């Protein structure tokens, strides 16, 4: 498949107008992007200093002082500029663009003669450039800046940032590779691979694709580069603590083509797999694509939370092993689900199987949206499926679990990742080849078609099942396929249709003004984890449409573990109120075990079950009321 | 209560001859003590070097070299000599005594002029003596050596070691206290408090009791000593990492009399509480005793595993919060249960309530015995109530859980602690005041009474319920009370008797040769944790007599979480075979969920339940066959 054969749509061709998602897109534009700009400039009272912009000023000689923040602090501005670029694409804003232009000028001023651009090593540790690829995130930061540069060029047509990054990447291409005098290194945190493919797509220069392919294929070979480089650093890494994680943490335990399980740091893993799929599509590398399918299968079948989260342990923020999906100690990082969506987008482009769309939707509607408060002002990094505030406060092994969303974190990875995904959401809804359109997501939007025609989608998802597609204008040979979501138990369609590879192909000769309406069954569903998932034995969770539901203390009182939802009890959909107004909640008759007695161990259960009305709220909306317990799974 | 009023018996007055425990006592004498001696002398091929004896030789100027091991390495020889002393008391052994005498000579040679005796600071870091009480274990090591010295004097009548330690303690008493020029410090790891009370008991010198009382009462006062001393060390602790634990880790968050919950490192906590009870009894300090009762209540009612283990998290090897008793990530250290037994012995002496005996028995028969393999050659430090080997190997948050017992550990705390407890077991069975005897444990033994009479106990516990007491000889005013164990649902007694404070007081005028037999009901019991213990919701465990039972993969196949023991199914006692020969196992008809289907999430359970024969083995005996899963709790 050449890059022109990859089915996708440009963000500029899609306008999102959705009853559910537009509010999130507005929040990103109106709250998150401006807030992050203040944060990057150290202007948030009481917040830890980011130092990000200041680091670039110091690197550019415009200010004196010391480097502030993490070794990967530069990535924040890359992610911010990427989100800004998407926002400018859909919502032009001269003042915001001016701000972005100014910061791009600053980046250019900070760039070294040779193209190098990483403020940590420019300002703080110039002698150790490229000396600890395992920990020091230089290629990771370069990747994020590069994604920002490509997006900014696509959004504005201005090439200053793109040129800065081309100079940097051209220099990187001289440093790394298998040629004489080159370093055989690869990044400790993957990211640049997928960014290089974006640069290849906009420039057409094969050397960028080659560099991405090099980083991917060099990874995990013997002798292990990360162990070799350690020797040059007095036998020490930048973050020696990471050592406990072993090479799996970095997905560098084996050459990528030999890897069969998703392992290590979950964000790194899915960024790598995204880059692998990008390269495989563009080079027609079927072996590499097969590796992507295999790793995706392992996640989908054995290492994925029902909420679309990944990463079972906070130690290394990592995958553990098959069917190990603890609810209360999960890491389930927001960024990892964002990365999973990146990966699934590419698998859709490469393979077009509907189940990739199902996974994308699962991660988007549940974990990613849960990552952000409904007012866009606070964020979860960690998205457990069960929360008991006393444990999260008093059990040190659950200290990573926050029971209320936090304003911003010193390590600002998740909020800007959510921002750039939601700002770019339009490009995830459709794939297109000429006038043949595939709709992967049910998000109200207008898609521009060749020749000035438009496809208009209106959608009630996630709370309703009705989705309508209307064609405006004449589109030669227009055809439409719609993903048949795994959650739809019944589907009706107003036009003749046929199921193909998980998609509903509409059998219709489309004319200007034609509409087709699909209605997906939205009955509440009891969902069971595979019996090999120990943590969920004897338990059930509820879903409706793409949404996973959960119990909250706000509706059900304390001690959620004493509740039970007996088999066979009907579950009904009801309207939410107050903070949950406009949402569909679920309600069922259940049982509450009412404890009496104070013995720690007794020959009787010390209590009895009573009838109780159970209320379930969408998982993405949890934690928007008072602090309290939450549980996705309930005993059946 | 004066020290003479404390009801206890000397080890030398008790001879253990028990069908169940004598084997363990033999193992300690024949396997553990000799093995540990080899370990202390670095003569175990392939094992990490202890360096313990060598450190003393270097300190004594008999060898040159560097200090080996942990900062608390000296404590090992204290615990070893204590176990040796108990062993010599019950089983004289001239060669072993000669070895002990030689090592005591070495300790004396290593002692400094001023009485100081800690090889880490003598050999490695002389400038920092007493500079980091929080982490450096000097007073802890002194306490263990002191316990050894008292025991050795009691066993042999030789006072060399006792005099060495008196010199050391006399010096310590000049260093610490509230007088002018004294340090207001106290130990980071409690232990010396209870040891000082032993020294007080054998010498009658009140200053030792005063020093113990000082350490206890100074603890946790403001300003916090550990924070003050930090300033003198360039604002750094010996183990900076401990800092994350906070003052609760050291039970130094508040003055001990204000403490209401058992917190922090579990071993430290129960050693402290033991010392507090010792001081309270000897000074008649009712307020301090009330604190002990309160802390004991908190453990008994809210922080104790059904196996008598304590310590819910490996992070800080610590208590967490009420009703938090995770089965698979428990720390449940063997040493902590040994310490709990120390504490309960003192509470029995102080208060005489049977429930202290129940807790002692629970810890002894389950966690402590599980800590040692049935051949005495390998040990568990951590005693979880659920083991899934794949998780313990692949989930880094369970790395502390070993699925097979280990030969010996670099930090040799648990094996010598088990050894010194089992070697001293005779002193835990009875309390005596004149000829009034109380039997707290059911262990076959002979107790020497004043005037040459003897009380002989024969016992079938833990597998049978029959216990017989026989008086040999004439004992003026002899009376007998027997603890009525919480596990005995029915009791028969061949003599008239009366229940008093949890004890069965035999109403009898005893004559030479008289016997009384009690039979405790030994029906298998279903035991439920309090409903507020989240981890055990919907689950049950089995007990019979004092023994907790568990499922093992060896009998029940893999995936123990798929098993269920439905309510009402009868449980029968059966004979063990092979490695479990001589034991009573439990058997019941249960259900096994047999999985089919490979979907990670599905609207059905992907399997069906079949009838299954469940076999439960005593928890203390788990892990004596092939490596595999284990679970105490099973879904009901």
Boltz contact constraints between the chains, C-beta under 6 A:
constraints:
  - contact:
      token1: [A, 301]
      token2: [B, 600]
      max_distance: 6.0
  - contact:
      token1: [A, 306]
      token2: [B, 601]
      max_distance: 6.0
  - contact:
      token1: [A, 313]
      token2: [B, 395]
      max_distance: 6.0
  - contact:
      token1: [A, 313]
      token2: [B, 397]
      max_distance: 6.0
  - contact:
      token1: [A, 315]
      token2: [B, 396]
      max_distance: 6.0
  - contact:
      token1: [A, 315]
      token2: [B, 397]
      max_distance: 6.0
  - contact:
      token1: [A, 320]
      token2: [B, 394]
      max_distance: 6.0
  - contact:
      token1: [A, 320]
      token2: [B, 395]
      max_distance: 6.0
  - contact:
      token1: [A, 321]
      token2: [B, 390]
      max_distance: 6.0
  - contact:
      token1: [A, 321]
      token2: [B, 394]
      max_distance: 6.0
  - contact:
      token1: [A, 390]
      token2: [B, 321]
      max_distance: 6.0
  - contact:
      token1: [A, 394]
      token2: [B, 320]
      max_distance: 6.0
  - contact:
      token1: [A, 394]
      token2: [B, 321]
      max_distance: 6.0
  - contact:
      token1: [A, 395]
      token2: [B, 313]
      max_distance: 6.0
  - contact:
      token1: [A, 395]
      token2: [B, 320]
      max_distance: 6.0
  - contact:
      token1: [A, 396]
      token2: [B, 315]
      max_distance: 6.0
  - contact:
      token1: [A, 397]
      token2: [B, 313]
      max_distance: 6.0
  - contact:
      token1: [A, 397]
      token2: [B, 315]
      max_distance: 6.0
  - contact:
      token1: [A, 397]
      token2: [B, 397]
      max_distance: 6.0
  - contact:
      token1: [A, 525]
      token2: [B, 603]
      max_distance: 6.0
  - contact:
      token1: [A, 527]
      token2: [B, 601]
      max_distance: 6.0
  - contact:
      token1: [A, 528]
      token2: [B, 602]
      max_distance: 6.0
  - contact:
      token1: [A, 528]
      token2: [B, 605]
      max_distance: 6.0
  - contact:
      token1: [A, 530]
      token2: [B, 600]
      max_distance: 6.0
  - contact:
      token1: [A, 531]
      token2: [B, 593]
      max_distance: 6.0
  - contact:
      token1: [A, 531]
      token2: [B, 595]
      max_distance: 6.0
  - contact:
      token1: [A, 531]
      token2: [B, 606]
      max_distance: 6.0
  - contact:
      token1: [A, 531]
      token2: [B, 607]
      max_distance: 6.0
  - contact:
      token1: [A, 534]
      token2: [B, 561]
      max_distance: 6.0
  - contact:
      token1: [A, 537]
      token2: [B, 561]
      max_distance: 6.0
  - contact:
      token1: [A, 538]
      token2: [B, 635]
      max_distance: 6.0
  - contact:
      token1: [A, 561]
      token2: [B, 534]
      max_distance: 6.0
  - contact:
      token1: [A, 561]
      token2: [B, 537]
      max_distance: 6.0
  - contact:
      token1: [A, 593]
      token2: [B, 531]
      max_distance: 6.0
  - contact:
      token1: [A, 595]
      token2: [B, 531]
      max_distance: 6.0
  - contact:
      token1: [A, 600]
      token2: [B, 301]
      max_distance: 6.0
  - contact:
      token1: [A, 600]
      token2: [B, 530]
      max_distance: 6.0
  - contact:
      token1: [A, 601]
      token2: [B, 306]
      max_distance: 6.0
  - contact:
      token1: [A, 601]
      token2: [B, 527]
      max_distance: 6.0
  - contact:
      token1: [A, 602]
      token2: [B, 528]
      max_distance: 6.0
  - contact:
      token1: [A, 603]
      token2: [B, 525]
      max_distance: 6.0
  - contact:
      token1: [A, 605]
      token2: [B, 528]
      max_distance: 6.0
  - contact:
      token1: [A, 606]
      token2: [B, 531]
      max_distance: 6.0
  - contact:
      token1: [A, 607]
      token2: [B, 531]
      max_distance: 6.0
  - contact:
      token1: [A, 635]
      token2: [B, 538]
      max_distance: 6.0
